[in-house]
Amino acid sequence: MVDDSRKHSSIWRNREFLLLWSGQTVSEMGTQITVLALPLVAVVLLDATPFQVGLLAAAETSAYLLVALPAGAIVDRVAKRRLMIWCDVGLFLVIGSVPLAHVLDSLTLVHLYVVALVSSVLSVFFAVAYQAYLPAVLEHSQLLDGNGKIAASRSVAQVAGPSSGAGLVTLIGAAGAMAADAVSFALSASALSAIRTPEPRRKADPGPRPTMRSQIREGLDYVLRDRILRNSVAFNGTANFFVIIVETLGPVFLIRTLHLRPGLVGLLLALGAVGGVAGGVAARHLARRFGSARISWIAMTVLSLPGLLIPMAGSGWWVLLFGFGWISWTFSSTVAGISLTSYRQAACPPELLGRVSAAARWITWGTLPVGGLVGGGLATVFGVQTTLWIAVIGGCCAGLWLFFSPLRGMRDIPLNEPEPRPTAETEAVAEKP
């Protein structure tokens, strides 16, 4: 439960949210540097093939498929803020091992695969805990605004991160640029450590403690039973499958087909992320003007269509088509994602939120490693540019899941307080600092 002293107050006066938000923003900035730097380490320093880059992308996202479901059950059993702090510490050590190995001249593709896999596991636990913890510091009426600000700052990081990464890659190399990401996780851990808000924790139900398998099934059942959640995770899973192909093969296309320098690749990716910033800022206004339900499917069936420009990029100024395509995709997905995430956080009972968030991520993010592998395989057989065409067409069709859903008959997505489950008792307990 949110402290009554903060009820109806401005979100800008919510100290705990601002700490959570600022820590995540710094961490996102560093992560976006690694999104650029890690494949460049593989391509530039280790001469990786398209399939090896696809395998690296699969390792970076495989934990969503492998551990997201048990992560949700674990998150619902433990203190979420403390778990996020330990995840940040672990990520600081794991990401920091890459520049260290480079300095020692011992960096290999196997090392990158291990780093990608371990950081993927830690990121899953952090992400599930983060979404489950957010309602503890915000009222339900503030969730749309809070998620909008988080999405906007994430997109700002997507602009500033690759831009900064491009400069760092130019100055100190791709491996050295990852040191900035390691530092960002240390700063995020410090911000989280300053939060003192008690979080809702569930009392043990009478009788035997539920097994992890039964708790996992409970989260999955909730997602599949709710028609809005079911269609939204189907949309996200489909979109992510195709988007990861573009993200994986984009640097390969820009460097090896269009012969751009690595530093310019980062600047181009930063240009595409401008759409995410605009989407995060505009989401609340668009939801009020057109309705939060209506704008979610309009964004993904109409506003995302310029994404078809991505594989049309060519030499000279034509390379900007790649950036313009990214702008449309990041804008559209951010606008839709804010409404859909806010619905899940508001509609789900607090004691189930970790498991429901994990179940949703297992479906939506579990397609990422599959997409990375399929993209690498298709690029090997058909070529990089042809595979990009397949990806952008598939990505633009993903919004049909939202169009053929209950959202099409609504103006606004309901953001009502969830009814507590009859068997669950909740209480707010303060964490020990």
Helices and strands as residue ranges (DSSP letters): G 4-6, G 11-13, H 15-40, I 41-45, H 50-66, H 68-75, H 80-103, H 109-137, G 140-142, H 143-193, E 199-202, H 212-225, H 227-252, I 253-257, H 262-272, H 274-290, H 292-298, I 299-303, G 305-312, G 316-319, H 320-347, G 350-352, H 353-364, H 367-382, H 384-397, H 400-403, G 406-409, E 426-429
